[in-house]
């Protein structure tokens, strides 16, 4: 039996169990609403009794997947940078943005001041 078929059968069993539980809950609520004593709900079945065993994962990895992984690692290694240089660049970038932002705010105040003095 294929892995997909086993998974679909497991999902079907889960849905059937959920539908049965929902039906029991509806019956109990209808009995409460009618004023009669509610029937005690039966205990849920154990996991192994309601569903087939989950499929075992595929252990073997195909050669094509291993080659693709090696190629991906080579591409990543090509663009990988040293950690220290990246941190230093980020630090100086933050400082540059802070100085540029402060300069723009200062320039805005100067423009407003000059325009206000002309009037």
N, C-alpha and C positions, 0 to 999 in steps of 0.2 A: 504494500500500500504506500502511495507517495506521501511525502511530508505534508503537501498542501491538502490532500484529501483527509489526512488525519486531523489537521488543524481545523478544517471545515466541519468535520464530525464533532470535534470537541466544542466548537462554537455552537453548533446545533444543540448539543446536550445542555450547554449552559443556558441557552435561550429557553429550552423546554423547562428546565428547572425554575428559571425566573418566572415564566408564565404560570407554572403550577403554584408557586408562592404567591403571585399576584392574585390568582383566583381564590386561594385560601383567605387572603386578607380581605378581598371584596366580600366574600361570604360572611366572614366574621363581622365586618362593619354593617352589612345588611341585617344581620341578626341583632346587633346592638340597636340599630335604628328601629327595628320592628318591636323592640322591647323584650324580646325573648333572650334567654341566656345564650351567650356566645359559646360556640363549640371550642374546646381547646385545640390549638393548632398542633399538628403532629411535629415531632422533632425532625429537623432537616436531616437528610441522608448524608452519610460521610462522603468526603470528596471522592474517594476511590470507587464508591458504588455508583455514583452518578455520571462519571465521565471516564472515557478511556485514558490510559496513561499518555502523558505528553510525548511528542516525538523527540527522539534523541537528536541533538544537533549534529550537523554534518562535520566530521572531524577533518576530512582531507580538504586541503585548499588546492585549487587547480594551479597548474604551472603558469597559465596566463595571468591569473590574479597576482601571483608572486612576482612575475615580471613587471606588471603594472605598478605594484607597490614599490619595487626597486627603482623604477623610472620616476615615480612621484618623489621619492626621497632624494634622488639626484637633482631634480629641479628645485626642490626646497633648499637643498644644501648650496646650490648655486647662488641663491638670493639671500642666504642667511648672513647676518651681520654680527659683529662682536657686540656683546651686551653693553660694554662701557661707552662705545662711541654713540650708540643709540640714546643712552641716557643723557650724555653730554649735549647732543644735538637738541633733544627735547627741552632741556634746561635752558639753553640759549634761545631757543624759539619762544619759550614762554616769556623770558626777559624782553626779547625784541617786541613781542606783541604788547606787553605791558607798557613799554616806553612809547611805542607808536600810538597806543590808545591815549596815554596821558598827553602826548603832543597834540593829538587831534582835539581833545577836550580843551586844552590851553588855547589852541588856535581858534576854536569856536568862541571862547570867552573874549579873545582879542577882537575878533570880528564884531561881536555884539557890542563891545565897549566903543570901538571906533564908530560904528553906525549910530550909537546912542549919543556920542559927543558931537556929531555933525548936526543934529537937530537941535 
